[in-house]
Amino acid sequence: MGLINVTQMESEKSYRPRLSIEITEDQNADLKALIPWGVKNALFSIIIDDVIKKLKAHGTMFIAAVLQRKITLDDYTKFEVEDDNTR
């Protein structure tokens, strides 16, 4: 058995996946100005959790509604898909 690299073990334990997306310069400036220091991670983690819940419940219908701007962040918690057969 070979020697275990302690630094490698520590970095594997502390690995946290990250989400990296491109944003505009205006979006970046607004986020910096509007979100208090140290709050961005917590804020976006909650938003991601909410989006995941909606995706699990509604799948691509939720994605389509967001991309078509039929719903906004204000609507996410209210979003429900009506079954065409129940109308």
PDB file of N, CA, C and O in Angstrom:
ATOM      1  N   MET A   1       0.850  -1.178   0.000  1.00  0.00           N
ATOM      2  CA  MET A   1       0.000   0.000   0.000  1.00  0.00           C
ATOM      3  C   MET A   1       0.896   1.241   0.000  1.00  0.00           C
ATOM      4  O   MET A   1       1.889   1.291   0.726  1.00  0.00           O
ATOM      5  N   GLY A   2       0.549   2.237  -0.809  1.00  0.00           N
ATOM      6  CA  GLY A   2       1.351   3.446  -0.909  1.00  0.00           C
ATOM      7  C   GLY A   2       1.029   4.440   0.198  1.00  0.00           C
ATOM      8  O   GLY A   2       0.041   4.293   0.918  1.00  0.00           O
ATOM      9  N   LEU A   3       1.866   5.437   0.318  1.00  0.00           N
ATOM     10  CA  LEU A   3       1.642   6.492   1.301  1.00  0.00           C
ATOM     11  C   LEU A   3       0.477   7.380   0.857  1.00  0.00           C
ATOM     12  O   LEU A   3       0.298   7.636  -0.334  1.00  0.00           O
ATOM     13  N   ILE A   4      -0.297   7.835   1.810  1.00  0.00           N
ATOM     14  CA  ILE A   4      -1.428   8.724   1.519  1.00  0.00           C
ATOM     15  C   ILE A   4      -0.949  10.157   1.628  1.00  0.00           C
ATOM     16  O   ILE A   4      -0.340  10.543   2.626  1.00  0.00           O
ATOM     17  N   ASN A   5      -1.221  10.934   0.612  1.00  0.00           N
ATOM     18  CA  ASN A   5      -0.868  12.343   0.602  1.00  0.00           C
ATOM     19  C   ASN A   5      -1.885  13.076   1.489  1.00  0.00           C
ATOM     20  O   ASN A   5      -3.057  13.185   1.128  1.00  0.00           O
ATOM     21  N   VAL A   6      -1.439  13.574   2.641  1.00  0.00           N
ATOM     22  CA  VAL A   6      -2.330  14.227   3.598  1.00  0.00           C
ATOM     23  C   VAL A   6      -2.990  15.458   2.992  1.00  0.00           C
ATOM     24  O   VAL A   6      -4.176  15.692   3.227  1.00  0.00           O
ATOM     25  N   THR A   7      -2.262  16.238   2.230  1.00  0.00           N
ATOM     26  CA  THR A   7      -2.830  17.426   1.603  1.00  0.00           C
ATOM     27  C   THR A   7      -3.939  17.038   0.637  1.00  0.00           C
ATOM     28  O   THR A   7      -4.976  17.700   0.584  1.00  0.00           O
ATOM     29  N   GLN A   8      -3.732  15.980  -0.120  1.00  0.00           N
ATOM     30  CA  GLN A   8      -4.749  15.517  -1.059  1.00  0.00           C
ATOM     31  C   GLN A   8      -5.990  15.044  -0.303  1.00  0.00           C
ATOM     32  O   GLN A   8      -7.114  15.333  -0.714  1.00  0.00           O
ATOM     33  N   MET A   9      -5.791  14.318   0.804  1.00  0.00           N
ATOM     34  CA  MET A   9      -6.929  13.852   1.611  1.00  0.00           C
ATOM     35  C   MET A   9      -7.722  15.028   2.157  1.00  0.00           C
ATOM     36  O   MET A   9      -8.953  15.013   2.128  1.00  0.00           O
ATOM     37  N   GLU A  10      -7.036  16.037   2.651  1.00  0.00           N
ATOM     38  CA  GLU A  10      -7.708  17.207   3.203  1.00  0.00           C
ATOM     39  C   GLU A  10      -8.479  17.954   2.127  1.00  0.00           C
ATOM     40  O   GLU A  10      -9.596  18.413   2.369  1.00  0.00           O
ATOM     41  N   SER A  11      -7.892  18.081   0.940  1.00  0.00           N
ATOM     42  CA  SER A  11      -8.590  18.806  -0.116  1.00  0.00           C
ATOM     43  C   SER A  11      -9.791  18.017  -0.624  1.00  0.00           C
ATOM     44  O   SER A  11     -10.797  18.616  -1.004  1.00  0.00           O
ATOM     45  N   GLU A  12      -9.711  16.686  -0.640  1.00  0.00           N
ATOM     46  CA  GLU A  12     -10.857  15.875  -1.042  1.00  0.00           C
ATOM     47  C   GLU A  12     -12.000  16.008  -0.042  1.00  0.00           C
ATOM     48  O   GLU A  12     -13.165  16.042  -0.439  1.00  0.00           O
ATOM     49  N   LYS A  13     -11.684  16.084   1.249  1.00  0.00           N
ATOM     50  CA  LYS A  13     -12.707  16.257   2.284  1.00  0.00           C
ATOM     51  C   LYS A  13     -13.375  17.625   2.177  1.00  0.00           C
ATOM     52  O   LYS A  13     -14.579  17.747   2.403  1.00  0.00           O
ATOM     53  N   SER A  14     -12.604  18.649   1.835  1.00  0.00           N
ATOM     54  CA  SER A  14     -13.138  20.006   1.838  1.00  0.00           C
ATOM     55  C   SER A  14     -13.687  20.430   0.480  1.00  0.00           C
ATOM     56  O   SER A  14     -14.116  21.573   0.322  1.00  0.00           O
ATOM     57  N   TYR A  15     -13.681  19.533  -0.501  1.00  0.00           N
ATOM     58  CA  TYR A  15     -14.183  19.875  -1.830  1.00  0.00           C
ATOM     59  C   TYR A  15     -15.652  20.225  -1.759  1.00  0.00           C
ATOM     60  O   TYR A  15     -16.456  19.479  -1.200  1.00  0.00           O
ATOM     61  N   ARG A  16     -15.995  21.356  -2.324  1.00  0.00           N
ATOM     62  CA  ARG A  16     -17.389  21.791  -2.427  1.00  0.00           C
ATOM     63  C   ARG A  16     -17.650  22.159  -3.877  1.00  0.00           C
ATOM     64  O   ARG A  16     -16.959  23.019  -4.423  1.00  0.00           O
ATOM     65  N   PRO A  17     -18.629  21.528  -4.514  1.00  0.00           N
ATOM     66  CA  PRO A  17     -18.927  21.904  -5.896  1.00  0.00           C
ATOM     67  C   PRO A  17     -19.301  23.374  -5.980  1.00  0.00           C
ATOM     68  O   PRO A  17     -19.835  23.947  -5.030  1.00  0.00           O
ATOM     69  N   ARG A  18     -19.019  23.968  -7.109  1.00  0.00           N
ATOM     70  CA  ARG A  18     -19.322  25.383  -7.313  1.00  0.00           C
ATOM     71  C   ARG A  18     -20.123  25.542  -8.595  1.00  0.00           C
ATOM     72  O   ARG A  18     -19.985  24.752  -9.529  1.00  0.00           O
ATOM     73  N   LEU A  19     -20.948  26.551  -8.629  1.00  0.00           N
ATOM     74  CA  LEU A  19     -21.700  26.908  -9.820  1.00  0.00           C
ATOM     75  C   LEU A  19     -21.077  28.176 -10.382  1.00  0.00           C
ATOM     76  O   LEU A  19     -20.984  29.191  -9.692  1.00  0.00           O
ATOM     77  N   SER A  20     -20.660  28.113 -11.615  1.00  0.00           N
ATOM     78  CA  SER A  20     -20.036  29.281 -12.241  1.00  0.00           C
ATOM     79  C   SER A  20     -20.801  29.609 -13.511  1.00  0.00           C
ATOM     80  O   SER A  20     -20.899  28.779 -14.415  1.00  0.00           O
ATOM     81  N   ILE A  21     -21.342  30.815 -13.581  1.00  0.00           N
ATOM     82  CA  ILE A  21     -22.091  31.251 -14.760  1.00  0.00           C
ATOM     83  C   ILE A  21     -21.600  32.626 -15.187  1.00  0.00           C
ATOM     84  O   ILE A  21     -21.091  33.397 -14.373  1.00  0.00           O
ATOM     85  N   GLU A  22     -21.755  32.921 -16.459  1.00  0.00           N
ATOM     86  CA  GLU A  22     -21.410  34.257 -16.941  1.00  0.00           C
ATOM     87  C   GLU A  22     -22.562  35.205 -16.632  1.00  0.00           C
ATOM     88  O   GLU A  22     -23.731  34.858 -16.800  1.00  0.00           O
ATOM     89  N   ILE A  23     -22.218  36.389 -16.184  1.00  0.00           N
ATOM     90  CA  ILE A  23     -23.211  37.444 -15.980  1.00  0.00           C
ATOM     91  C   ILE A  23     -22.674  38.709 -16.645  1.00  0.00           C
ATOM     92  O   ILE A  23     -21.485  38.812 -16.949  1.00  0.00           O
ATOM     93  N   THR A  24     -23.564  39.659 -16.862  1.00  0.00           N
ATOM     94  CA  THR A  24     -23.125  40.901 -17.491  1.00  0.00           C
ATOM     95  C   THR A  24     -22.407  41.778 -16.464  1.00  0.00           C
ATOM     96  O   THR A  24     -22.504  41.553 -15.258  1.00  0.00           O
ATOM     97  N   GLU A  25     -21.697  42.767 -16.960  1.00  0.00           N
ATOM     98  CA  GLU A  25     -21.038  43.713 -16.059  1.00  0.00           C
ATOM     99  C   GLU A  25     -22.070  44.461 -15.226  1.00  0.00           C
ATOM    100  O   GLU A  25     -21.841  44.733 -14.048  1.00  0.00           O
ATOM    101  N   ASP A  26     -23.212  44.796 -15.837  1.00  0.00           N
ATOM    102  CA  ASP A  26     -24.280  45.480 -15.099  1.00  0.00           C
ATOM    103  C   ASP A  26     -24.844  44.592 -13.995  1.00  0.00           C
ATOM    104  O   ASP A  26     -25.069  45.059 -12.879  1.00  0.00           O
ATOM    105  N   GLN A  27     -25.072  43.317 -14.299  1.00  0.00           N
ATOM    106  CA  GLN A  27     -25.573  42.395 -13.282  1.00  0.00           C
ATOM    107  C   GLN A  27     -24.579  42.289 -12.127  1.00  0.00           C
ATOM    108  O   GLN A  27     -24.969  42.304 -10.959  1.00  0.00           O
ATOM    109  N   ASN A  28     -23.298  42.183 -12.460  1.00  0.00           N
ATOM    110  CA  ASN A  28     -22.268  42.089 -11.434  1.00  0.00           C
ATOM    111  C   ASN A  28     -22.246  43.336 -10.552  1.00  0.00           C
ATOM    112  O   ASN A  28     -22.173  43.229  -9.328  1.00  0.00           O
ATOM    113  N   ALA A  29     -22.308  44.506 -11.163  1.00  0.00           N
ATOM    114  CA  ALA A  29     -22.291  45.760 -10.400  1.00  0.00           C
ATOM    115  C   ALA A  29     -23.520  45.849  -9.494  1.00  0.00           C
ATOM    116  O   ALA A  29     -23.413  46.243  -8.332  1.00  0.00           O
ATOM    117  N   ASP A  30     -24.685  45.483 -10.029  1.00  0.00           N
ATOM    118  CA  ASP A  30     -25.913  45.524  -9.224  1.00  0.00           C
ATOM    119  C   ASP A  30     -25.842  44.547  -8.059  1.00  0.00           C
ATOM    120  O   ASP A  30     -26.220  44.891  -6.939  1.00  0.00           O
ATOM    121  N   LEU A  31     -25.359  43.323  -8.314  1.00  0.00           N
ATOM    122  CA  LEU A  31     -25.253  42.345  -7.223  1.00  0.00           C
ATOM    123  C   LEU A  31     -24.313  42.842  -6.132  1.00  0.00           C
ATOM    124  O   LEU A  31     -24.615  42.723  -4.944  1.00  0.00           O
ATOM    125  N   LYS A  32     -23.179  43.397  -6.533  1.00  0.00           N
ATOM    126  CA  LYS A  32     -22.223  43.925  -5.546  1.00  0.00           C
ATOM    127  C   LYS A  32     -22.834  45.067  -4.738  1.00  0.00           C
ATOM    128  O   LYS A  32     -22.608  45.173  -3.533  1.00  0.00           O
ATOM    129  N   ALA A  33     -23.612  45.922  -5.410  1.00  0.00           N
ATOM    130  CA  ALA A  33     -24.197  47.083  -4.728  1.00  0.00           C
ATOM    131  C   ALA A  33     -25.391  46.698  -3.854  1.00  0.00           C
ATOM    132  O   ALA A  33     -25.637  47.339  -2.832  1.00  0.00           O
ATOM    133  N   LEU A  34     -26.125  45.674  -4.238  1.00  0.00           N
ATOM    134  CA  LEU A  34     -27.396  45.378  -3.575  1.00  0.00           C
ATOM    135  C   LEU A  34     -27.352  44.251  -2.540  1.00  0.00           C
ATOM    136  O   LEU A  34     -28.195  44.202  -1.645  1.00  0.00           O
ATOM    137  N   ILE A  35     -26.380  43.351  -2.655  1.00  0.00           N
ATOM    138  CA  ILE A  35     -26.297  42.233  -1.709  1.00  0.00           C
ATOM    139  C   ILE A  35     -25.182  42.522  -0.714  1.00  0.00           C
ATOM    140  O   ILE A  35     -24.031  42.712  -1.106  1.00  0.00           O
ATOM    141  N   PRO A  36     -25.519  42.554   0.570  1.00  0.00           N
ATOM    142  CA  PRO A  36     -24.489  42.828   1.586  1.00  0.00           C
ATOM    143  C   PRO A  36     -23.344  41.804   1.544  1.00  0.00           C
ATOM    144  O   PRO A  36     -23.547  40.646   1.177  1.00  0.00           O
ATOM    145  N   TRP A  37     -22.166  42.241   1.917  1.00  0.00           N
ATOM    146  CA  TRP A  37     -20.981  41.405   1.935  1.00  0.00           C
ATOM    147  C   TRP A  37     -21.238  40.149   2.756  1.00  0.00           C
ATOM    148  O   TRP A  37     -21.733  40.228   3.880  1.00  0.00           O
ATOM    149  N   GLY A  38     -20.904  38.999   2.200  1.00  0.00           N
ATOM    150  CA  GLY A  38     -21.012  37.740   2.923  1.00  0.00           C
ATOM    151  C   GLY A  38     -22.375  37.071   2.845  1.00  0.00           C
ATOM    152  O   GLY A  38     -22.560  35.998   3.419  1.00  0.00           O
ATOM    153  N   VAL A  39     -23.325  37.668   2.158  1.00  0.00           N
ATOM    154  CA  VAL A  39     -24.683  37.133   2.105  1.00  0.00           C
ATOM    155  C   VAL A  39     -24.967  36.418   0.781  1.00  0.00           C
ATOM    156  O   VAL A  39     -25.902  35.622   0.701  1.00  0.00           O
ATOM    157  N   LYS A  40     -24.179  36.690  -0.244  1.00  0.00           N
ATOM    158  CA  LYS A  40     -24.461  36.169  -1.582  1.00  0.00           C
ATOM    159  C   LYS A  40     -24.562  34.639  -1.599  1.00  0.00           C
ATOM    160  O   LYS A  40     -25.501  34.099  -2.184  1.00  0.00           O
ATOM    161  N   ASN A  41     -23.633  33.945  -0.982  1.00  0.00           N
ATOM    162  CA  ASN A  41     -23.648  32.486  -0.977  1.00  0.00           C
ATOM    163  C   ASN A  41     -24.933  31.947  -0.335  1.00  0.00           C
ATOM    164  O   ASN A  41     -25.586  31.066  -0.894  1.00  0.00           O
ATOM    165  N   ALA A  42     -25.283  32.466   0.811  1.00  0.00           N
ATOM    166  CA  ALA A  42     -26.497  32.005   1.497  1.00  0.00           C
ATOM    167  C   ALA A  42     -27.744  32.291   0.668  1.00  0.00           C
ATOM    168  O   ALA A  42     -28.633  31.447   0.560  1.00  0.00           O
ATOM    169  N   LEU A  43     -27.804  33.476   0.087  1.00  0.00           N
ATOM    170  CA  LEU A  43     -28.958  33.867  -0.725  1.00  0.00           C
ATOM    171  C   LEU A  43     -29.125  32.938  -1.920  1.00  0.00           C
ATOM    172  O   LEU A  43     -30.211  32.407  -2.151  1.00  0.00           O
ATOM    173  N   PHE A  44     -28.051  32.741  -2.680  1.00  0.00           N
ATOM    174  CA  PHE A  44     -28.154  31.912  -3.870  1.00  0.00           C
ATOM    175  C   PHE A  44     -28.327  30.429  -3.529  1.00  0.00           C
ATOM    176  O   PHE A  44     -28.926  29.694  -4.314  1.00  0.00           O
ATOM    177  N   SER A  45     -27.825  29.976  -2.396  1.00  0.00           N
ATOM    178  CA  SER A  45     -28.062  28.592  -1.971  1.00  0.00           C
ATOM    179  C   SER A  45     -29.549  28.352  -1.729  1.00  0.00           C
ATOM    180  O   SER A  45     -30.077  27.302  -2.097  1.00  0.00           O
ATOM    181  N   ILE A  46     -30.218  29.307  -1.118  1.00  0.00           N
ATOM    182  CA  ILE A  46     -31.660  29.184  -0.881  1.00  0.00           C
ATOM    183  C   ILE A  46     -32.420  29.197  -2.205  1.00  0.00           C
ATOM    184  O   ILE A  46     -33.339  28.403  -2.409  1.00  0.00           O
ATOM    185  N   ILE A  47     -32.034  30.099  -3.098  1.00  0.00           N
ATOM    186  CA  ILE A  47     -32.686  30.163  -4.414  1.00  0.00           C
ATOM    187  C   ILE A  47     -32.495  28.837  -5.154  1.00  0.00           C
ATOM    188  O   ILE A  47     -33.443  28.320  -5.745  1.00  0.00           O
ATOM    189  N   ILE A  48     -31.283  28.284  -5.128  1.00  0.00           N
ATOM    190  CA  ILE A  48     -31.010  27.014  -5.791  1.00  0.00           C
ATOM    191  C   ILE A  48     -31.847  25.891  -5.188  1.00  0.00           C
ATOM    192  O   ILE A  48     -32.394  25.067  -5.921  1.00  0.00           O
ATOM    193  N   ASP A  49     -31.953  25.846  -3.861  1.00  0.00           N
ATOM    194  CA  ASP A  49     -32.791  24.824  -3.210  1.00  0.00           C
ATOM    195  C   ASP A  49     -34.240  24.929  -3.675  1.00  0.00           C
ATOM    196  O   ASP A  49     -34.883  23.915  -3.947  1.00  0.00           O
ATOM    197  N   ASP A  50     -34.753  26.152  -3.765  1.00  0.00           N
ATOM    198  CA  ASP A  50     -36.133  26.356  -4.216  1.00  0.00           C
ATOM    199  C   ASP A  50     -36.315  25.931  -5.670  1.00  0.00           C
ATOM    200  O   ASP A  50     -37.327  25.324  -6.020  1.00  0.00           O
ATOM    201  N   VAL A  51     -35.345  26.247  -6.509  1.00  0.00           N
ATOM    202  CA  VAL A  51     -35.420  25.858  -7.924  1.00  0.00           C
ATOM    203  C   VAL A  51     -35.374  24.333  -8.039  1.00  0.00           C
ATOM    204  O   VAL A  51     -36.125  23.756  -8.826  1.00  0.00           O
ATOM    205  N   ILE A  52     -34.519  23.681  -7.280  1.00  0.00           N
ATOM    206  CA  ILE A  52     -34.436  22.220  -7.310  1.00  0.00           C
ATOM    207  C   ILE A  52     -35.774  21.594  -6.914  1.00  0.00           C
ATOM    208  O   ILE A  52     -36.219  20.635  -7.546  1.00  0.00           O
ATOM    209  N   LYS A  53     -36.420  22.131  -5.871  1.00  0.00           N
ATOM    210  CA  LYS A  53     -37.740  21.613  -5.459  1.00  0.00           C
ATOM    211  C   LYS A  53     -38.742  21.719  -6.590  1.00  0.00           C
ATOM    212  O   LYS A  53     -39.502  20.784  -6.842  1.00  0.00           O
ATOM    213  N   LYS A  54     -38.747  22.865  -7.278  1.00  0.00           N
ATOM    214  CA  LYS A  54     -39.682  23.058  -8.388  1.00  0.00           C
ATOM    215  C   LYS A  54     -39.347  22.137  -9.551  1.00  0.00           C
ATOM    216  O   LYS A  54     -40.253  21.615 -10.202  1.00  0.00           O
ATOM    217  N   LEU A  55     -38.068  21.927  -9.824  1.00  0.00           N
ATOM    218  CA  LEU A  55     -37.676  21.026 -10.901  1.00  0.00           C
ATOM    219  C   LEU A  55     -38.089  19.591 -10.599  1.00  0.00           C
ATOM    220  O   LEU A  55     -38.541  18.870 -11.488  1.00  0.00           O
ATOM    221  N   LYS A  56     -37.934  19.181  -9.348  1.00  0.00           N
ATOM    222  CA  LYS A  56     -38.348  17.825  -8.967  1.00  0.00           C
ATOM    223  C   LYS A  56     -39.856  17.651  -9.094  1.00  0.00           C
ATOM    224  O   LYS A  56     -40.340  16.581  -9.462  1.00  0.00           O
ATOM    225  N   ALA A  57     -40.585  18.705  -8.788  1.00  0.00           N
ATOM    226  CA  ALA A  57     -42.051  18.632  -8.843  1.00  0.00           C
ATOM    227  C   ALA A  57     -42.591  18.811 -10.256  1.00  0.00           C
ATOM    228  O   ALA A  57     -43.576  18.169 -10.622  1.00  0.00           O
ATOM    229  N   HIS A  58     -41.969  19.666 -11.049  1.00  0.00           N
ATOM    230  CA  HIS A  58     -42.553  20.051 -12.337  1.00  0.00           C
ATOM    231  C   HIS A  58     -41.649  19.819 -13.544  1.00  0.00           C
ATOM    232  O   HIS A  58     -42.106  19.954 -14.679  1.00  0.00           O
ATOM    233  N   GLY A  59     -40.394  19.479 -13.334  1.00  0.00           N
ATOM    234  CA  GLY A  59     -39.483  19.162 -14.429  1.00  0.00           C
ATOM    235  C   GLY A  59     -39.332  20.266 -15.454  1.00  0.00           C
ATOM    236  O   GLY A  59     -39.193  21.442 -15.117  1.00  0.00           O
ATOM    237  N   THR A  60     -39.364  19.863 -16.706  1.00  0.00           N
ATOM    238  CA  THR A  60     -39.094  20.803 -17.791  1.00  0.00           C
ATOM    239  C   THR A  60     -40.179  21.866 -17.937  1.00  0.00           C
ATOM    240  O   THR A  60     -39.937  22.914 -18.536  1.00  0.00           O
ATOM    241  N   MET A  61     -41.368  21.611 -17.398  1.00  0.00           N
ATOM    242  CA  MET A  61     -42.419  22.639 -17.433  1.00  0.00           C
ATOM    243  C   MET A  61     -41.945  23.880 -16.679  1.00  0.00           C
ATOM    244  O   MET A  61     -42.186  25.005 -17.117  1.00  0.00           O
ATOM    245  N   PHE A  62     -41.279  23.678 -15.559  1.00  0.00           N
ATOM    246  CA  PHE A  62     -40.764  24.789 -14.771  1.00  0.00           C
ATOM    247  C   PHE A  62     -39.680  25.527 -15.548  1.00  0.00           C
ATOM    248  O   PHE A  62     -39.681  26.757 -15.603  1.00  0.00           O
ATOM    249  N   ILE A  63     -38.756  24.779 -16.149  1.00  0.00           N
ATOM    250  CA  ILE A  63     -37.685  25.397 -16.934  1.00  0.00           C
ATOM    251  C   ILE A  63     -38.275  26.238 -18.062  1.00  0.00           C
ATOM    252  O   ILE A  63     -37.869  27.382 -18.272  1.00  0.00           O
ATOM    253  N   ALA A  64     -39.226  25.669 -18.780  1.00  0.00           N
ATOM    254  CA  ALA A  64     -39.849  26.380 -19.902  1.00  0.00           C
ATOM    255  C   ALA A  64     -40.530  27.662 -19.431  1.00  0.00           C
ATOM    256  O   ALA A  64     -40.408  28.702 -20.078  1.00  0.00           O
ATOM    257  N   ALA A  65     -41.240  27.596 -18.317  1.00  0.00           N
ATOM    258  CA  ALA A  65     -41.932  28.778 -17.800  1.00  0.00           C
ATOM    259  C   ALA A  65     -40.948  29.877 -17.422  1.00  0.00           C
ATOM    260  O   ALA A  65     -41.209  31.054 -17.672  1.00  0.00           O
ATOM    261  N   VAL A  66     -39.826  29.508 -16.828  1.00  0.00           N
ATOM    262  CA  VAL A  66     -38.811  30.495 -16.450  1.00  0.00           C
ATOM    263  C   VAL A  66     -38.167  31.096 -17.695  1.00  0.00           C
ATOM    264  O   VAL A  66     -38.051  32.316 -17.809  1.00  0.00           O
ATOM    265  N   LEU A  67     -37.747  30.242 -18.628  1.00  0.00           N
ATOM    266  CA  LEU A  67     -37.058  30.729 -19.824  1.00  0.00           C
ATOM    267  C   LEU A  67     -37.959  31.584 -20.706  1.00  0.00           C
ATOM    268  O   LEU A  67     -37.480  32.476 -21.406  1.00  0.00           O
ATOM    269  N   GLN A  68     -39.258  31.316 -20.675  1.00  0.00           N
ATOM    270  CA  GLN A  68     -40.200  32.118 -21.451  1.00  0.00           C
ATOM    271  C   GLN A  68     -40.682  33.346 -20.670  1.00  0.00           C
ATOM    272  O   GLN A  68     -41.510  34.121 -21.148  1.00  0.00           O
ATOM    273  N   ARG A  69     -40.140  33.502 -19.453  1.00  0.00           N
ATOM    274  CA  ARG A  69     -40.503  34.621 -18.570  1.00  0.00           C
ATOM    275  C   ARG A  69     -41.991  34.627 -18.231  1.00  0.00           C
ATOM    276  O   ARG A  69     -42.578  35.678 -17.977  1.00  0.00           O
ATOM    277  N   LYS A  70     -42.596  33.428 -18.232  1.00  0.00           N
ATOM    278  CA  LYS A  70     -43.997  33.316 -17.824  1.00  0.00           C
ATOM    279  C   LYS A  70     -44.098  33.395 -16.305  1.00  0.00           C
ATOM    280  O   LYS A  70     -45.139  33.754 -15.755  1.00  0.00           O
ATOM    281  N   ILE A  71     -42.993  33.052 -15.635  1.00  0.00           N
ATOM    282  CA  ILE A  71     -42.902  33.219 -14.186  1.00  0.00           C
ATOM    283  C   ILE A  71     -41.562  33.871 -13.865  1.00  0.00           C
ATOM    284  O   ILE A  71     -40.597  33.749 -14.620  1.00  0.00           O
ATOM    285  N   THR A  72     -41.525  34.561 -12.736  1.00  0.00           N
ATOM    286  CA  THR A  72     -40.300  35.207 -12.267  1.00  0.00           C
ATOM    287  C   THR A  72     -39.997  34.692 -10.869  1.00  0.00           C
ATOM    288  O   THR A  72     -40.731  33.862 -10.331  1.00  0.00           O
ATOM    289  N   LEU A  73     -38.929  35.181 -10.291  1.00  0.00           N
ATOM    290  CA  LEU A  73     -38.553  34.747  -8.943  1.00  0.00           C
ATOM    291  C   LEU A  73     -39.701  34.955  -7.954  1.00  0.00           C
ATOM    292  O   LEU A  73     -39.887  34.148  -7.043  1.00  0.00           O
ATOM    293  N   ASP A  74     -40.463  36.022  -8.126  1.00  0.00           N
ATOM    294  CA  ASP A  74     -41.619  36.268  -7.258  1.00  0.00           C
ATOM    295  C   ASP A  74     -42.634  35.136  -7.328  1.00  0.00           C
ATOM    296  O   ASP A  74     -43.326  34.851  -6.351  1.00  0.00           O
ATOM    297  N   ASP A  75     -42.719  34.497  -8.484  1.00  0.00           N
ATOM    298  CA  ASP A  75     -43.709  33.450  -8.712  1.00  0.00           C
ATOM    299  C   ASP A  75     -43.226  32.047  -8.348  1.00  0.00           C
ATOM    300  O   ASP A  75     -44.050  31.141  -8.224  1.00  0.00           O
ATOM    301  N   TYR A  76     -41.927  31.838  -8.173  1.00  0.00           N
ATOM    302  CA  TYR A  76     -41.392  30.488  -8.002  1.00  0.00           C
ATOM    303  C   TYR A  76     -42.095  29.701  -6.903  1.00  0.00           C
ATOM    304  O   TYR A  76     -42.423  28.529  -7.090  1.00  0.00           O
ATOM    305  N   THR A  77     -42.325  30.327  -5.777  1.00  0.00           N
ATOM    306  CA  THR A  77     -42.938  29.586  -4.676  1.00  0.00           C
ATOM    307  C   THR A  77     -44.419  29.353  -4.906  1.00  0.00           C
ATOM    308  O   THR A  77     -45.022  28.509  -4.242  1.00  0.00           O
ATOM    309  N   LYS A  78     -45.012  30.083  -5.831  1.00  0.00           N
ATOM    310  CA  LYS A  78     -46.432  29.937  -6.131  1.00  0.00           C
ATOM    311  C   LYS A  78     -46.662  29.043  -7.342  1.00  0.00           C
ATOM    312  O   LYS A  78     -47.804  28.696  -7.643  1.00  0.00           O
ATOM    313  N   PHE A  79     -45.592  28.663  -8.043  1.00  0.00           N
ATOM    314  CA  PHE A  79     -45.703  27.960  -9.314  1.00  0.00           C
ATOM    315  C   PHE A  79     -46.329  26.586  -9.140  1.00  0.00           C
ATOM    316  O   PHE A  79     -45.813  25.749  -8.399  1.00  0.00           O
ATOM    317  N   GLU A  80     -47.412  26.363  -9.805  1.00  0.00           N
ATOM    318  CA  GLU A  80     -48.055  25.057  -9.861  1.00  0.00           C
ATOM    319  C   GLU A  80     -48.495  24.832 -11.298  1.00  0.00           C
ATOM    320  O   GLU A  80     -48.978  25.756 -11.953  1.00  0.00           O
ATOM    321  N   VAL A  81     -48.335  23.633 -11.783  1.00  0.00           N
ATOM    322  CA  VAL A  81     -48.739  23.309 -13.141  1.00  0.00           C
ATOM    323  C   VAL A  81     -50.130  22.714 -13.084  1.00  0.00           C
ATOM    324  O   VAL A  81     -50.396  21.764 -12.347  1.00  0.00           O
ATOM    325  N   GLU A  82     -51.011  23.298 -13.882  1.00  0.00           N
ATOM    326  CA  GLU A  82     -52.351  22.746 -13.960  1.00  0.00           C
ATOM    327  C   GLU A  82     -52.363  21.634 -14.992  1.00  0.00           C
ATOM    328  O   GLU A  82     -51.844  21.782 -16.098  1.00  0.00           O
ATOM    329  N   ASP A  83     -52.958  20.532 -14.612  1.00  0.00           N
ATOM    330  CA  ASP A  83     -53.106  19.412 -15.541  1.00  0.00           C
ATOM    331  C   ASP A  83     -54.205  19.769 -16.525  1.00  0.00           C
ATOM    332  O   ASP A  83     -55.308  20.128 -16.112  1.00  0.00           O
ATOM    333  N   ASP A  84     -53.928  19.679 -17.803  1.00  0.00           N
ATOM    334  CA  ASP A  84     -54.921  20.020 -18.824  1.00  0.00           C
ATOM    335  C   ASP A  84     -56.205  19.206 -18.688  1.00  0.00           C
ATOM    336  O   ASP A  84     -57.273  19.646 -19.111  1.00  0.00           O
ATOM    337  N   ASN A  85     -56.095  18.029 -18.101  1.00  0.00           N
ATOM    338  CA  ASN A  85     -57.270  17.145 -17.944  1.00  0.00           C
ATOM    339  C   ASN A  85     -58.172  17.576 -16.793  1.00  0.00           C
ATOM    340  O   ASN A  85     -59.298  17.091 -16.684  1.00  0.00           O
ATOM    341  N   THR A  86     -57.698  18.480 -15.928  1.00  0.00           N
ATOM    342  CA  THR A  86     -58.501  18.876 -14.776  1.00  0.00           C
ATOM    343  C   THR A  86     -59.239  20.189 -15.009  1.00  0.00           C
ATOM    344  O   THR A  86     -59.946  20.665 -14.121  1.00  0.00           O
ATOM    345  N   ARG A  87     -59.086  20.772 -16.174  1.00  0.00           N
ATOM    346  CA  ARG A  87     -59.747  22.063 -16.445  1.00  0.00           C
ATOM    347  C   ARG A  87     -61.161  21.877 -16.855  1.00  0.00           C
ATOM    348  O   ARG A  87     -61.861  22.854 -17.120  1.00  0.00           O
TER     349      ARG A  87
END
